[in-house]
Amino acid sequence: MSWPLALALALTGAGASAGTPPGTRGADAPAQPAQPAQPLQHAEAAARPGVVTSGIVQSPTPAAACELRLTEHRSGRELKRLALDARAPEVRIAFEHSVLGTTVIDRYRFTPAPLLVEEEFEGEGYGLPAAAGPGERLERIGTRQRLTLARLVDPLVVRALAGPRMRLLLPQGELLLAHLGAPAVALEAVGCAAQPP
């Protein structure tokens, strides 16, 4: 079983595996080497309208054409909205691996359904990919590895655990999901045009 699937099962309670990092459903893979980022005090206050990095633009207003909508998984209560780059609506989710202590970054593209398109990580075993599957590519980049794939992860739900520092990587810093006040956060793209996978 691949670790993103194991994470999805762990979140829903359908079947956790021993090596599955806690708190992730499909958020256990690095996309780019971790770079120091400043935590966000208030995402809107720290926003720089028009700045685009990795497909996310911090929304200066609550209603943008293409947005990332974060809701509490069980109740559907809206927690936050972030503007997405309508040309390439993507989000990066990072966390610290519970066993290895290394940063894992998953990159999702919204078509509008969420596709896991890249996992970047350091280390081996404990739920991390060991080989590429059909249609996937695993490559080493320095001390890290990158798995390129196109796996549907719908719904995209992430357990907002503080320990592994589950977070969104934004242009102006990090948004720790535990600060949103919900045990599990659903992420969906709204108002975005259909994209090729």
C-alpha positions in Angstrom: 0.0 0.0 0.0 1.4 3.4 -0.9 1.9 5.8 2.0 -0.6 8.5 0.6 -3.3 5.8 0.5 -2.3 4.6 4.0 -2.6 8.2 5.2 -6.0 8.6 3.7 -7.1 5.4 5.5 -5.5 6.6 8.7 -7.6 9.8 8.6 -10.8 8.0 7.9 -10.0 5.2 10.4 -10.2 2.6 7.7 -6.8 1.1 8.3 -3.6 2.8 9.6 -0.2 1.3 9.0 2.7 1.4 11.5 4.8 3.6 9.3 2.1 6.1 8.4 3.0 9.6 9.6 0.2 10.8 11.9 -2.1 13.6 10.8 -1.9 13.2 7.0 -4.3 12.0 4.5 -2.3 12.7 1.4 0.2 15.2 2.8 3.4 13.3 3.3 5.7 14.3 0.4 8.1 17.1 -0.2 8.0 19.1 -3.5 11.0 21.3 -3.1 13.8 21.4 -0.5 12.5 23.0 2.7 13.2 26.6 2.9 13.0 28.6 6.1 9.6 30.4 6.2 8.2 32.8 8.7 5.0 31.6 10.4 2.0 33.7 9.5 0.5 35.8 12.3 -2.6 36.6 10.3 -2.7 35.4 6.7 -4.6 38.4 5.5 -2.4 40.9 7.3 0.7 39.3 5.8 -0.8 39.1 2.4 0.9 40.7 -0.6 -1.7 40.9 -3.3 -0.5 39.6 -6.7 2.4 37.6 -5.4 2.3 34.1 -6.8 4.4 31.1 -5.6 3.6 27.5 -6.1 0.1 28.3 -7.4 -1.2 30.2 -4.3 -1.9 33.9 -4.0 -2.9 35.2 -0.6 -6.4 36.6 -1.1 -6.8 40.3 -0.3 -10.6 39.9 -0.3 -12.8 37.1 0.7 -14.2 36.5 -2.8 -11.7 35.7 -5.5 -12.5 33.9 -8.8 -10.3 30.8 -8.1 -9.9 30.0 -4.4 -8.7 27.4 -2.0 -11.5 26.8 0.5 -10.5 25.3 3.8 -13.4 23.8 5.9 -13.7 21.7 9.0 -14.0 18.2 7.6 -17.0 16.9 9.6 -19.2 20.0 9.9 -18.3 21.8 6.7 -17.7 25.0 8.7 -15.6 27.4 6.6 -12.2 28.2 8.2 -10.4 30.2 5.5 -10.2 31.1 1.9 -7.0 31.7 -0.1 -6.8 32.8 -3.7 -5.3 30.4 -6.1 -3.5 31.2 -9.4 -6.2 30.4 -11.9 -3.6 29.4 -14.5 -2.1 26.8 -12.2 -4.3 26.1 -9.1 -2.0 24.2 -6.8 -1.2 23.9 -3.1 1.8 22.5 -1.2 1.3 20.8 2.1 4.3 20.1 4.4 4.8 18.2 7.6 7.6 16.6 9.6 7.8 12.8 9.3 6.9 11.2 12.6 9.7 8.7 12.6 12.5 10.2 10.5 11.9 13.8 11.6 12.5 15.0 8.0 10.2 17.4 6.1 7.8 15.9 3.6 6.1 18.1 1.0 3.1 17.1 -1.1 2.0 19.2 -4.1 -1.6 19.0 -5.2 -3.1 20.4 -8.5 -6.8 21.1 -8.7 -8.4 20.0 -12.0 -10.8 21.0 -10.1 -10.6 17.7 -8.3 -7.4 17.4 -6.2 -4.5 15.4 -7.8 -1.4 14.6 -5.9 1.3 15.5 -8.5 4.5 15.5 -6.5 5.9 14.1 -3.3 9.3 15.3 -2.0 11.0 13.6 0.9 14.3 12.6 2.6 14.9 9.1 3.9 13.7 5.6 3.3 11.0 3.3 4.6 8.3 4.2 7.2 5.6 4.8 4.6 7.8 6.7 2.1 7.8 5.6 -1.5 10.5 3.1 -2.4 9.9 2.9 -6.1 7.8 4.6 -8.8 4.6 2.9 -9.9 3.3 2.7 -13.5 3.3 6.2 -15.0 5.3 7.7 -12.1 8.9 8.9 -11.8 11.1 8.7 -8.8 14.3 10.8 -8.9 17.0 11.7 -6.4 17.9 15.4 -6.0 20.8 15.8 -3.6 19.8 14.2 -0.3 16.1 14.3 -1.2 13.9 12.3 -3.5 11.0 13.4 -5.7 8.1 11.3 -6.8 6.2 12.7 -9.8 2.7 11.2 -10.2 -0.9 12.0 -10.9 -3.1 10.4 -8.2 -6.6 11.5 -7.5 -7.1 12.3 -3.8 -10.7 13.4 -3.4 -11.7 14.5 -0.9 -8.4 16.1 0.2 -8.5 16.0 4.0 -5.6 16.7 6.3 -5.5 16.1 10.0 -4.4 19.3 11.5 -1.9 17.9 14.0 0.5 20.3 15.8 3.2 17.7 16.5 4.2 17.1 12.8 3.5 20.7 12.0 1.0 20.1 9.3 1.1 23.3 7.2 0.4 25.0 3.9 3.4 26.6 2.3 2.4 30.0 1.1 4.3 32.8 -0.7 4.7 34.8 2.5 5.2 32.0 5.0 3.5 29.0 6.5 -0.1 28.5 7.6 -0.1 26.0 10.4 -3.3 24.0 10.1 -3.5 23.4 13.8 -4.1 27.2 14.3 -7.4 26.9 12.4 -9.1 25.2 15.3 -10.3 22.1 13.6 -9.1 18.5 14.0 -9.3 17.8 10.3 -9.3 20.3 7.4 -10.8 19.7 4.0 -9.2 21.6 1.1 -11.1 22.2 -2.2 -10.8 24.5 -5.1 -13.8 26.7 -5.9 -14.4 28.9 -8.9 -11.4 27.5 -10.8 -11.6 26.4 -14.4 -11.0 22.8 -15.3 -7.3 22.1 -15.7 -5.6 19.2 -17.6 -4.2 16.6 -15.1 
